[in-house]
Amino acid sequence: MKLGKVIGTVVASTHVDGLEGVKLLIVQPLDKKRRPKGRPVVAGDGLQIAGYGEIVYYVSSREAALAMPQNTFVPVDDAIVGIVDEVHEDPGR
Amino acid sequence: MKLGRVVGNVVSTVSNPLYDGRKLLLCDLVDERGRDVGDYLIAVDNVGAGAGETVLVLDEGNGARQVLDWPEGAVRAVVVGIVDRVDLG
């Protein structure tokens, strides 16, 4: 999983089966210091409550479909798994 | 699997239910000499790894689900070992 920031939403009224009612968010991937890194992705909101500007962590590929709450297969390849309260850095040495 | 170093953890109270109470470790990915390769992963801890420790990170869903016993879990990266030593030829 990686850190990301919700920077927008996507509405796609014409879509394949399985995406009905799925909240789609634009997520900007972040590095471990929460700086933008890489291209934004469109992620399914597995929690249904991730909001604009929130720092989240998301999972990709097949696991994204498993992160979605619907009990049907949701064809997404990125999905938000949790909202980050804090990233505690401790290099330990 | 990948070599990583634990450099922190992610605190998250609102998350996929499976993640409740699980420690999420922030791991730098490192090479065989322990040098940072410029990438990181958030991995579910399964061995009680601490900050600064070099760890083995399994970054594949099926294995992760078996290790955590989450048959339908949305998980890919799991810390599966703490490295004591790396010997290079």
N, CA and C atoms of all chains as a GROMACS GRO file, in nm:
protein
  546
    1MET      N    1   0.086  -0.120   0.000
    1MET     CA    2   0.000   0.000   0.000
    1MET      C    3   0.088   0.123   0.000
    2LYS      N    4   0.026   0.233  -0.046
    2LYS     CA    5   0.097   0.359  -0.049
    2LYS      C    6   0.008   0.468   0.011
    3LEU      N    7   0.073   0.579   0.045
    3LEU     CA    8   0.000   0.696   0.092
    3LEU      C    9  -0.054   0.772  -0.029
    4GLY      N   10  -0.167   0.842  -0.008
    4GLY     CA   11  -0.222   0.922  -0.117
    4GLY      C   12  -0.303   1.036  -0.059
    5LYS      N   13  -0.334   1.133  -0.145
    5LYS     CA   14  -0.418   1.245  -0.100
    5LYS      C   15  -0.535   1.258  -0.196
    6VAL      N   16  -0.655   1.269  -0.139
    6VAL     CA   17  -0.774   1.282  -0.223
    6VAL      C   18  -0.778   1.424  -0.279
    7ILE      N   19  -0.770   1.435  -0.411
    7ILE     CA   20  -0.766   1.569  -0.472
    7ILE      C   21  -0.888   1.594  -0.559
    8GLY      N   22  -0.979   1.498  -0.568
    8GLY     CA   23  -1.097   1.523  -0.649
    8GLY      C   24  -1.186   1.401  -0.659
    9THR      N   25  -1.294   1.415  -0.729
    9THR     CA   26  -1.387   1.303  -0.748
    9THR      C   27  -1.413   1.286  -0.897
   10VAL      N   28  -1.460   1.169  -0.932
   10VAL     CA   29  -1.493   1.140  -1.073
   10VAL      C   30  -1.636   1.088  -1.078
   11VAL      N   31  -1.711   1.143  -1.169
   11VAL     CA   32  -1.847   1.092  -1.192
   11VAL      C   33  -1.847   1.030  -1.331
   12ALA      N   34  -1.890   0.904  -1.339
   12ALA     CA   35  -1.894   0.837  -1.470
   12ALA      C   36  -2.027   0.766  -1.478
   13SER      N   37  -2.126   0.834  -1.536
   13SER     CA   38  -2.260   0.775  -1.533
   13SER      C   39  -2.270   0.658  -1.632
   14THR      N   40  -2.190   0.660  -1.734
   14THR     CA   41  -2.187   0.543  -1.824
   14THR      C   42  -2.067   0.459  -1.784
   15HIS      N   43  -2.096   0.336  -1.741
   15HIS     CA   44  -1.984   0.255  -1.690
   15HIS      C   45  -2.021   0.107  -1.701
   16VAL      N   46  -1.923   0.026  -1.681
   16VAL     CA   47  -1.947  -0.119  -1.687
   16VAL      C   48  -2.029  -0.161  -1.566
   17ASP      N   49  -2.085  -0.283  -1.576
   17ASP     CA   50  -2.156  -0.336  -1.459
   17ASP      C   51  -2.059  -0.344  -1.343
   18GLY      N   52  -2.112  -0.329  -1.220
   18GLY     CA   53  -2.026  -0.343  -1.103
   18GLY      C   54  -1.980  -0.209  -1.049
   19LEU      N   55  -1.990  -0.105  -1.128
   19LEU     CA   56  -1.948   0.027  -1.078
   19LEU      C   57  -2.067   0.110  -1.033
   20GLU      N   58  -2.184   0.049  -1.031
   20GLU     CA   59  -2.301   0.126  -0.987
   20GLU      C   60  -2.278   0.178  -0.845
   21GLY      N   61  -2.302   0.304  -0.826
   21GLY     CA   62  -2.296   0.362  -0.692
   21GLY      C   63  -2.159   0.361  -0.628
   22VAL      N   64  -2.057   0.333  -0.708
   22VAL     CA   65  -1.922   0.331  -0.649
   22VAL      C   66  -1.865   0.472  -0.651
   23LYS      N   67  -1.820   0.518  -0.535
   23LYS     CA   68  -1.763   0.652  -0.525
   23LYS      C   69  -1.620   0.646  -0.579
   24LEU      N   70  -1.592   0.729  -0.679
   24LEU     CA   71  -1.460   0.730  -0.740
   24LEU      C   72  -1.387   0.859  -0.704
   25LEU      N   73  -1.269   0.845  -0.651
   25LEU     CA   74  -1.193   0.962  -0.607
   25LEU      C   75  -1.062   0.969  -0.683
   26ILE      N   76  -1.016   1.091  -0.707
   26ILE     CA   77  -0.884   1.108  -0.768
   26ILE      C   78  -0.784   1.116  -0.653
   27VAL      N   79  -0.688   1.029  -0.657
   27VAL     CA   80  -0.590   1.022  -0.549
   27VAL      C   81  -0.451   1.052  -0.605
   28GLN      N   82  -0.385   1.148  -0.542
   28GLN     CA   83  -0.246   1.180  -0.580
   28GLN      C   84  -0.154   1.096  -0.491
   29PRO      N   85  -0.078   1.002  -0.551
   29PRO     CA   86   0.014   0.923  -0.469
   29PRO      C   87   0.115   1.014  -0.399
   30LEU      N   88   0.152   0.976  -0.278
   30LEU     CA   89   0.248   1.055  -0.201
   30LEU      C   90   0.368   0.968  -0.165
   31ASP      N   91   0.484   1.034  -0.144
   31ASP     CA   92   0.597   0.959  -0.090
   31ASP      C   93   0.581   0.952   0.062
   32LYS      N   94   0.675   0.891   0.128
   32LYS     CA   95   0.653   0.866   0.271
   32LYS      C   96   0.651   0.996   0.352
   33LYS      N   97   0.700   1.106   0.289
   33LYS     CA   98   0.695   1.235   0.360
   33LYS      C   99   0.576   1.318   0.312
   34ARG      N  100   0.483   1.246   0.251
   34ARG     CA  101   0.356   1.303   0.204
   34ARG      C  102   0.372   1.410   0.098
   35ARG      N  103   0.479   1.397   0.020
   35ARG     CA  104   0.496   1.488  -0.095
   35ARG      C  105   0.444   1.416  -0.219
   36PRO      N  106   0.376   1.491  -0.309
   36PRO     CA  107   0.322   1.425  -0.429
   36PRO      C  108   0.433   1.354  -0.506
   37LYS      N  109   0.402   1.235  -0.553
   37LYS     CA  110   0.500   1.159  -0.632
   37LYS      C  111   0.424   1.068  -0.727
   38GLY      N  112   0.445   1.088  -0.856
   38GLY     CA  113   0.380   1.002  -0.954
   38GLY      C  114   0.246   1.058  -0.997
   39ARG      N  115   0.183   0.986  -1.089
   39ARG     CA  116   0.061   1.038  -1.150
   39ARG      C  117  -0.062   1.004  -1.066
   40PRO      N  118  -0.160   1.093  -1.059
   40PRO     CA  119  -0.283   1.060  -0.986
   40PRO      C  120  -0.353   0.938  -1.045
   41VAL      N  121  -0.424   0.870  -0.960
   41VAL     CA  122  -0.505   0.755  -1.003
   41VAL      C  123  -0.650   0.779  -0.964
   42VAL      N  124  -0.739   0.703  -1.025
   42VAL     CA  125  -0.879   0.710  -0.984
   42VAL      C  126  -0.903   0.586  -0.899
   43ALA      N  127  -0.940   0.607  -0.774
   43ALA     CA  128  -0.952   0.496  -0.681
   43ALA      C  129  -1.096   0.483  -0.633
   44GLY      N  130  -1.140   0.359  -0.614
   44GLY     CA  131  -1.269   0.337  -0.553
   44GLY      C  132  -1.257   0.369  -0.405
   45ASP      N  133  -1.361   0.430  -0.348
   45ASP     CA  134  -1.354   0.463  -0.206
   45ASP      C  135  -1.410   0.345  -0.126
   46GLY      N  136  -1.321   0.264  -0.076
   46GLY     CA  137  -1.364   0.144  -0.003
   46GLY      C  138  -1.437   0.177   0.126
   47LEU      N  139  -1.424   0.301   0.172
   47LEU     CA  140  -1.485   0.337   0.301
   47LEU      C  141  -1.609   0.422   0.283
   48GLN      N  142  -1.629   0.470   0.162
   48GLN     CA  143  -1.745   0.554   0.133
   48GLN      C  144  -1.741   0.688   0.204
   49ILE      N  145  -1.633   0.720   0.275
   49ILE     CA  146  -1.635   0.847   0.348
   49ILE      C  147  -1.507   0.927   0.329
   50ALA      N  148  -1.416   0.882   0.246
   50ALA     CA  149  -1.294   0.961   0.229
   50ALA      C  150  -1.332   1.092   0.161
   51GLY      N  151  -1.282   1.203   0.217
   51GLY     CA  152  -1.321   1.332   0.164
   51GLY      C  153  -1.207   1.405   0.097
   52TYR      N  154  -1.243   1.516   0.036
   52TYR     CA  155  -1.144   1.595  -0.037
   52TYR      C  156  -1.032   1.640   0.058
   53GLY      N  157  -0.909   1.624   0.015
   53GLY     CA  158  -0.796   1.674   0.093
   53GLY      C  159  -0.743   1.575   0.195
   54GLU      N  160  -0.816   1.465   0.215
   54GLU     CA  161  -0.772   1.372   0.321
   54GLU      C  162  -0.654   1.288   0.274
   55ILE      N  163  -0.566   1.258   0.370
   55ILE     CA  164  -0.455   1.166   0.342
   55ILE      C  165  -0.507   1.026   0.369
   56VAL      N  166  -0.487   0.940   0.271
   56VAL     CA  167  -0.539   0.803   0.280
   56VAL      C  168  -0.426   0.704   0.248
   57TYR      N  169  -0.454   0.577   0.268
   57TYR     CA  170  -0.364   0.476   0.210
   57TYR      C  171  -0.451   0.386   0.124
   58TYR      N  172  -0.393   0.345   0.013
   58TYR     CA  173  -0.472   0.272  -0.086
   58TYR      C  174  -0.395   0.149  -0.135
   59VAL      N  175  -0.471   0.055  -0.184
   59VAL     CA  176  -0.412  -0.069  -0.233
   59VAL      C  177  -0.442  -0.081  -0.381
   60SER      N  178  -0.353  -0.149  -0.453
   60SER     CA  179  -0.371  -0.156  -0.598
   60SER      C  180  -0.391  -0.300  -0.643
   61SER      N  181  -0.415  -0.311  -0.768
   61SER     CA  182  -0.439  -0.436  -0.840
   61SER      C  183  -0.553  -0.515  -0.779
   62ARG      N  184  -0.546  -0.648  -0.785
   62ARG     CA  185  -0.664  -0.728  -0.748
   62ARG      C  186  -0.715  -0.694  -0.608
   63GLU      N  187  -0.621  -0.660  -0.520
   63GLU     CA  188  -0.663  -0.634  -0.381
   63GLU      C  189  -0.759  -0.516  -0.375
   64ALA      N  190  -0.754  -0.427  -0.474
   64ALA     CA  191  -0.845  -0.312  -0.473
   64ALA      C  192  -0.990  -0.361  -0.478
   65ALA      N  193  -1.015  -0.460  -0.561
   65ALA     CA  194  -1.153  -0.510  -0.569
   65ALA      C  195  -1.196  -0.567  -0.434
   66LEU      N  196  -1.103  -0.626  -0.362
   66LEU     CA  197  -1.137  -0.685  -0.231
   66LEU      C  198  -1.160  -0.579  -0.125
   67ALA      N  199  -1.112  -0.457  -0.154
   67ALA     CA  200  -1.126  -0.350  -0.054
   67ALA      C  201  -1.263  -0.283  -0.062
   68MET      N  202  -1.335  -0.314  -0.166
   68MET     CA  203  -1.463  -0.245  -0.184
   68MET      C  204  -1.572  -0.314  -0.102
   69PRO      N  205  -1.660  -0.234  -0.041
   69PRO     CA  206  -1.759  -0.293   0.050
   69PRO      C  207  -1.870  -0.373  -0.021
   70GLN      N  208  -1.893  -0.340  -0.149
   70GLN     CA  209  -2.002  -0.412  -0.218
   70GLN      C  210  -1.970  -0.562  -0.217
   71ASN      N  211  -2.074  -0.644  -0.207
   71ASN     CA  212  -2.043  -0.787  -0.206
   71ASN      C  213  -2.036  -0.844  -0.347
   72THR      N  214  -2.047  -0.755  -0.444
   72THR     CA  215  -2.025  -0.800  -0.582
   72THR      C  216  -1.883  -0.761  -0.622
   73PHE      N  217  -1.838  -0.818  -0.732
   73PHE     CA  218  -1.703  -0.782  -0.778
   73PHE      C  219  -1.705  -0.639  -0.832
   74VAL      N  220  -1.623  -0.552  -0.779
   74VAL     CA  221  -1.616  -0.413  -0.826
   74VAL      C  222  -1.489  -0.398  -0.908
   75PRO      N  223  -1.503  -0.369  -1.035
   75PRO     CA  224  -1.387  -0.364  -1.125
   75PRO      C  225  -1.303  -0.237  -1.106
   76VAL      N  226  -1.229  -0.232  -0.998
   76VAL     CA  227  -1.138  -0.119  -0.977
   76VAL      C  228  -0.998  -0.177  -0.952
   77ASP      N  229  -0.895  -0.099  -0.984
   77ASP     CA  230  -0.762  -0.153  -0.954
   77ASP      C  231  -0.684  -0.063  -0.858
   78ASP      N  232  -0.753   0.032  -0.801
   78ASP     CA  233  -0.699   0.107  -0.688
   78ASP      C  234  -0.817   0.132  -0.595
   79ALA      N  235  -0.795   0.116  -0.467
   79ALA     CA  236  -0.906   0.140  -0.372
   79ALA      C  237  -0.850   0.188  -0.240
   80ILE      N  238  -0.925   0.280  -0.180
   80ILE     CA  239  -0.883   0.337  -0.052
   80ILE      C  240  -0.917   0.238   0.059
   81VAL      N  241  -0.821   0.214   0.144
   81VAL     CA  242  -0.836   0.117   0.252
   81VAL      C  243  -0.852   0.186   0.386
   82GLY      N  244  -0.788   0.302   0.401
   82GLY     CA  245  -0.799   0.370   0.530
   82GLY      C  246  -0.762   0.516   0.522
   83ILE      N  247  -0.805   0.589   0.621
   83ILE     CA  248  -0.773   0.732   0.632
   83ILE      C  249  -0.660   0.746   0.733
   84VAL      N  250  -0.558   0.820   0.695
   84VAL     CA  251  -0.441   0.834   0.781
   84VAL      C  252  -0.464   0.943   0.885
   85ASP      N  253  -0.450   0.905   1.015
   85ASP     CA  254  -0.453   1.007   1.119
   85ASP      C  255  -0.314   1.070   1.133
   86GLU      N  256  -0.213   0.983   1.123
   86GLU     CA  257  -0.077   1.032   1.150
   86GLU      C  258   0.024   0.936   1.089
   87VAL      N  259   0.130   0.991   1.034
   87VAL     CA  260   0.241   0.906   0.992
   87VAL      C  261   0.354   0.932   1.090
   88HIS      N  262   0.385   0.832   1.171
   88HIS     CA  263   0.486   0.849   1.275
   88HIS      C  264   0.618   0.797   1.223
   89GLU      N  265   0.712   0.888   1.199
   89GLU     CA  266   0.842   0.845   1.146
   89GLU      C  267   0.938   0.818   1.260
   90ASP      N  268   1.000   0.701   1.255
   90ASP     CA  269   1.096   0.666   1.361
   90ASP      C  270   1.202   0.577   1.301
   91PRO      N  271   1.312   0.632   1.253
   91PRO     CA  272   1.413   0.549   1.189
   91PRO      C  273   1.478   0.451   1.284
   92GLY      N  274   1.462   0.475   1.415
   92GLY     CA  275   1.505   0.374   1.510
   92GLY      C  276   1.653   0.371   1.536
   93ARG      N  277   1.730   0.449   1.465
   93ARG     CA  278   1.876   0.443   1.496
   93ARG      C  279   1.932   0.583   1.515
   94MET      N  280   1.013  -1.174  -0.231
   94MET     CA  281   0.996  -1.080  -0.120
   94MET      C  282   1.096  -0.968  -0.135
   95LYS      N  283   1.074  -0.865  -0.057
   95LYS     CA  284   1.162  -0.749  -0.066
   95LYS      C  285   1.227  -0.726   0.069
   96LEU      N  286   1.347  -0.665   0.064
   96LEU     CA  287   1.410  -0.623   0.188
   96LEU      C  288   1.362  -0.482   0.219
   97GLY      N  289   1.330  -0.461   0.347
   97GLY     CA  290   1.284  -0.328   0.386
   97GLY      C  291   1.344  -0.292   0.520
   98ARG      N  292   1.328  -0.165   0.554
   98ARG     CA  293   1.369  -0.119   0.687
   98ARG      C  294   1.251  -0.042   0.746
   99VAL      N  295   1.217  -0.076   0.869
   99VAL     CA  296   1.103  -0.009   0.933
   99VAL      C  297   1.146   0.133   0.971
  100VAL      N  298   1.076   0.232   0.917
  100VAL     CA  299   1.112   0.372   0.946
  100VAL      C  300   0.995   0.446   1.008
  101GLY      N  301   0.896   0.373   1.053
  101GLY     CA  302   0.784   0.439   1.120
  101GLY      C  303   0.658   0.356   1.109
  102ASN      N  304   0.546   0.417   1.145
  102ASN     CA  305   0.420   0.346   1.131
  102ASN      C  306   0.308   0.444   1.097
  103VAL      N  307   0.200   0.389   1.045
  103VAL     CA  308   0.086   0.471   1.004
  103VAL      C  309  -0.027   0.448   1.103
  104VAL      N  310  -0.076   0.559   1.159
  104VAL     CA  311  -0.186   0.551   1.255
  104VAL      C  312  -0.316   0.579   1.179
  105SER      N  313  -0.413   0.489   1.192
  105SER     CA  314  -0.537   0.507   1.118
  105SER      C  315  -0.652   0.446   1.198
  106THR      N  316  -0.744   0.531   1.244
  106THR     CA  317  -0.856   0.479   1.323
  106THR      C  318  -0.974   0.444   1.232
  107VAL      N  319  -0.981   0.512   1.116
  107VAL     CA  320  -1.091   0.480   1.024
  107VAL      C  321  -1.031   0.403   0.908
  108SER      N  322  -1.065   0.273   0.901
  108SER     CA  323  -1.005   0.193   0.795
  108SER      C  324  -1.094   0.073   0.765
  109ASN      N  325  -1.054   0.001   0.663
  109ASN     CA  326  -1.118  -0.126   0.632
  109ASN      C  327  -1.121  -0.208   0.762
  110PRO      N  328  -1.234  -0.266   0.797
  110PRO     CA  329  -1.248  -0.333   0.927
  110PRO      C  330  -1.137  -0.433   0.957
  111LEU      N  331  -1.088  -0.500   0.855
  111LEU     CA  332  -0.985  -0.601   0.880
  111LEU      C  333  -0.860  -0.540   0.942
  112TYR      N  334  -0.843  -0.410   0.916
  112TYR     CA  335  -0.718  -0.346   0.961
  112TYR      C  336  -0.726  -0.299   1.104
  113ASP      N  337  -0.843  -0.312   1.164
  113ASP     CA  338  -0.857  -0.263   1.303
  113ASP      C  339  -0.755  -0.332   1.392
  114GLY      N  340  -0.681  -0.252   1.468
  114GLY     CA  341  -0.590  -0.310   1.565
  114GLY      C  342  -0.463  -0.367   1.506
  115ARG      N  343  -0.450  -0.359   1.371
  115ARG     CA  344  -0.326  -0.412   1.314
  115ARG      C  345  -0.225  -0.298   1.300
  116LYS      N  346  -0.101  -0.330   1.327
  116LYS     CA  347   0.001  -0.227   1.314
  116LYS      C  348   0.041  -0.216   1.167
  117LEU      N  349   0.047  -0.091   1.119
  117LEU     CA  350   0.087  -0.064   0.981
  117LEU      C  351   0.227  -0.002   0.984
  118LEU      N  352   0.321  -0.076   0.930
  118LEU     CA  353   0.459  -0.029   0.934
  118LEU      C  354   0.497   0.044   0.807
  119LEU      N  355   0.564   0.157   0.825
  119LEU     CA  356   0.617   0.233   0.712
  119LEU      C  357   0.757   0.176   0.686
  120CYS      N  358   0.776   0.116   0.570
  120CYS     CA  359   0.903   0.050   0.541
  120CYS      C  360   0.970   0.109   0.419
  121ASP      N  361   1.093   0.157   0.439
  121ASP     CA  362   1.174   0.192   0.322
  121ASP      C  363   1.216   0.061   0.256
  122LEU      N  364   1.219   0.057   0.124
  122LEU     CA  365   1.273  -0.062   0.057
  122LEU      C  366   1.424  -0.040   0.042
  123VAL      N  367   1.499  -0.145   0.074
  123VAL     CA  368   1.645  -0.134   0.072
  123VAL      C  369   1.705  -0.245  -0.012
  124ASP      N  370   1.830  -0.225  -0.055
  124ASP     CA  371   1.895  -0.330  -0.134
  124ASP      C  372   1.970  -0.425  -0.040
  125GLU      N  373   2.044  -0.516  -0.099
  125GLU     CA  374   2.108  -0.621  -0.019
  125GLU      C  375   2.214  -0.564   0.075
  126ARG      N  376   2.253  -0.440   0.050
  126ARG     CA  377   2.352  -0.377   0.141
  126ARG      C  378   2.284  -0.280   0.237
  127GLY      N  379   2.150  -0.284   0.235
  127GLY     CA  380   2.077  -0.200   0.329
  127GLY      C  381   2.062  -0.056   0.283
  128ARG      N  382   2.097  -0.031   0.158
  128ARG     CA  383   2.086   0.107   0.108
  128ARG      C  384   1.944   0.132   0.057
  129ASP      N  385   1.894   0.251   0.084
  129ASP     CA  386   1.759   0.291   0.044
  129ASP      C  387   1.750   0.288  -0.109
  130VAL      N  388   1.646   0.222  -0.162
  130VAL     CA  389   1.633   0.218  -0.310
  130VAL      C  390   1.533   0.322  -0.359
  131GLY      N  391   1.490   0.408  -0.269
  131GLY     CA  392   1.408   0.520  -0.314
  131GLY      C  393   1.260   0.488  -0.325
  132ASP      N  394   1.217   0.384  -0.258
  132ASP     CA  395   1.074   0.352  -0.259
  132ASP      C  396   1.034   0.306  -0.120
  133TYR      N  397   0.905   0.299  -0.093
  133TYR     CA  398   0.860   0.256   0.040
  133TYR      C  399   0.730   0.178   0.023
  134LEU      N  400   0.690   0.113   0.130
  134LEU     CA  401   0.562   0.043   0.131
  134LEU      C  402   0.500   0.057   0.269
  135ILE      N  403   0.368   0.055   0.275
  135ILE     CA  404   0.301   0.041   0.404
  135ILE      C  405   0.266  -0.107   0.415
  136ALA      N  406   0.316  -0.174   0.515
  136ALA     CA  407   0.296  -0.319   0.528
  136ALA      C  408   0.233  -0.351   0.663
  137VAL      N  409   0.145  -0.451   0.660
  137VAL     CA  410   0.082  -0.496   0.785
  137VAL      C  411   0.186  -0.575   0.863
  138ASP      N  412   0.206  -0.539   0.989
  138ASP     CA  413   0.305  -0.611   1.070
  138ASP      C  414   0.249  -0.744   1.116
  139ASN      N  415   0.332  -0.846   1.106
  139ASN     CA  416   0.288  -0.978   1.151
  139ASN      C  417   0.392  -1.046   1.238
  140VAL      N  418   0.501  -0.972   1.263
  140VAL     CA  419   0.609  -1.033   1.342
  140VAL      C  420   0.656  -0.941   1.454
  141GLY      N  421   0.592  -0.832   1.476
  141GLY     CA  422   0.633  -0.742   1.584
  141GLY      C  423   0.763  -0.670   1.554
  142ALA      N  424   0.780  -0.629   1.428
  142ALA     CA  425   0.904  -0.561   1.390
  142ALA      C  426   0.906  -0.420   1.447
  143GLY      N  427   1.026  -0.378   1.488
  143GLY     CA  428   1.038  -0.246   1.548
  143GLY      C  429   1.111  -0.148   1.457
  144ALA      N  430   1.110  -0.022   1.497
  144ALA     CA  431   1.172   0.084   1.417
  144ALA      C  432   1.320   0.052   1.395
  145GLY      N  433   1.365   0.074   1.274
  145GLY     CA  434   1.506   0.056   1.243
  145GLY      C  435   1.543  -0.085   1.204
  146GLU      N  436   1.454  -0.180   1.227
  146GLU     CA  437   1.487  -0.319   1.195
  146GLU      C  438   1.476  -0.344   1.045
  147THR      N  439   1.567  -0.430   0.997
  147THR     CA  440   1.556  -0.473   0.857
  147THR      C  441   1.459  -0.590   0.854
  148VAL      N  442   1.367  -0.584   0.758
  148VAL     CA  443   1.260  -0.684   0.755
  148VAL      C  444   1.242  -0.744   0.617
  149LEU      N  445   1.172  -0.858   0.615
  149LEU     CA  446   1.130  -0.921   0.490
  149LEU      C  447   0.986  -0.879   0.464
  150VAL      N  448   0.961  -0.821   0.348
  150VAL     CA  449   0.825  -0.777   0.315
  150VAL      C  450   0.773  -0.863   0.201
  151LEU      N  451   0.666  -0.932   0.229
  151LEU     CA  452   0.596  -1.008   0.124
  151LEU      C  453   0.498  -0.912   0.059
  152ASP      N  454   0.513  -0.889  -0.072
  152ASP     CA  455   0.430  -0.788  -0.139
  152ASP      C  456   0.346  -0.854  -0.247
  153GLU      N  457   0.264  -0.951  -0.204
  153GLU     CA  458   0.180  -1.021  -0.301
  153GLU      C  459   0.054  -1.067  -0.229
  154GLY      N  460  -0.062  -1.045  -0.293
  154GLY     CA  461  -0.188  -1.061  -0.222
  154GLY      C  462  -0.217  -1.201  -0.170
  155ASN      N  463  -0.200  -1.302  -0.257
  155ASN     CA  464  -0.240  -1.436  -0.212
  155ASN      C  465  -0.160  -1.479  -0.089
  156GLY      N  466  -0.028  -1.456  -0.097
  156GLY     CA  467   0.056  -1.492   0.017
  156GLY      C  468   0.017  -1.414   0.141
  157ALA      N  469  -0.009  -1.284   0.120
  157ALA     CA  470  -0.044  -1.199   0.233
  157ALA      C  471  -0.172  -1.247   0.298
  158ARG      N  472  -0.268  -1.283   0.217
  158ARG     CA  473  -0.396  -1.327   0.274
  158ARG      C  474  -0.379  -1.456   0.353
  159GLN      N  475  -0.293  -1.544   0.304
  159GLN     CA  476  -0.272  -1.669   0.380
  159GLN      C  477  -0.200  -1.641   0.511
  160VAL      N  478  -0.098  -1.556   0.504
  160VAL     CA  479  -0.020  -1.526   0.625
  160VAL      C  480  -0.110  -1.465   0.732
  161LEU      N  481  -0.199  -1.376   0.690
  161LEU     CA  482  -0.285  -1.306   0.787
  161LEU      C  483  -0.415  -1.382   0.812
  162ASP      N  484  -0.437  -1.486   0.732
  162ASP     CA  485  -0.562  -1.561   0.742
  162ASP      C  486  -0.684  -1.471   0.719
  163TRP      N  487  -0.668  -1.388   0.616
  163TRP     CA  488  -0.781  -1.303   0.574
  163TRP      C  489  -0.820  -1.348   0.433
  164PRO      N  490  -0.903  -1.449   0.419
  164PRO     CA  491  -0.931  -1.505   0.286
  164PRO      C  492  -0.975  -1.400   0.184
  165GLU      N  493  -1.048  -1.299   0.229
  165GLU     CA  494  -1.095  -1.199   0.135
  165GLU      C  495  -1.032  -1.063   0.163
  166GLY      N  496  -0.917  -1.064   0.231
  166GLY     CA  497  -0.861  -0.938   0.277
  166GLY      C  498  -0.800  -0.855   0.166
  167ALA      N  499  -0.822  -0.725   0.174
  167ALA     CA  500  -0.762  -0.632   0.078
  167ALA      C  501  -0.621  -0.599   0.128
  168VAL      N  502  -0.530  -0.691   0.108
  168VAL     CA  503  -0.396  -0.670   0.161
  168VAL      C  504  -0.293  -0.725   0.063
  169ARG      N  505  -0.182  -0.659   0.052
  169ARG     CA  506  -0.074  -0.709  -0.034
  169ARG      C  507   0.057  -0.717   0.040
  170ALA      N  508   0.089  -0.611   0.116
  170ALA     CA  509   0.223  -0.607   0.178
  170ALA      C  510   0.214  -0.647   0.324
  171VAL      N  511   0.291  -0.750   0.360
  171VAL     CA  512   0.293  -0.799   0.498
  171VAL      C  513   0.438  -0.818   0.539
  172VAL      N  514   0.472  -0.777   0.660
  172VAL     CA  515   0.608  -0.803   0.711
  172VAL      C  516   0.609  -0.946   0.763
  173VAL      N  517   0.691  -1.028   0.702
  173VAL     CA  518   0.690  -1.171   0.736
  173VAL      C  519   0.818  -1.216   0.806
  174GLY      N  520   0.913  -1.127   0.825
  174GLY     CA  521   1.034  -1.171   0.895
  174GLY      C  522   1.121  -1.054   0.934
  175ILE      N  523   1.201  -1.075   1.034
  175ILE     CA  524   1.299  -0.975   1.076
  175ILE      C  525   1.436  -1.031   1.042
  176VAL      N  526   1.512  -0.953   0.967
  176VAL     CA  527   1.641  -1.001   0.918
  176VAL      C  528   1.748  -0.984   1.026
  177ASP      N  529   1.817  -1.094   1.059
  177ASP     CA  530   1.928  -1.084   1.154
  177ASP      C  531   2.055  -1.040   1.082
  178ARG      N  532   2.075  -1.101   0.966
  178ARG     CA  533   2.201  -1.075   0.898
  178ARG      C  534   2.186  -1.104   0.750
  179VAL      N  535   2.260  -1.032   0.667
  179VAL     CA  536   2.266  -1.062   0.524
  179VAL      C  537   2.412  -1.092   0.493
  180ASP      N  538   2.442  -1.207   0.440
  180ASP     CA  539   2.582  -1.239   0.403
  180ASP      C  540   2.592  -1.236   0.252
  181LEU      N  541   2.689  -1.159   0.202
  181LEU     CA  542   2.708  -1.151   0.057
  181LEU      C  543   2.837  -1.224   0.022
  182GLY      N  544   2.836  -1.294  -0.090
  182GLY     CA  545   2.949  -1.380  -0.128
  182GLY      C  546   3.076  -1.302  -0.148
   0.00000   0.00000   0.00000
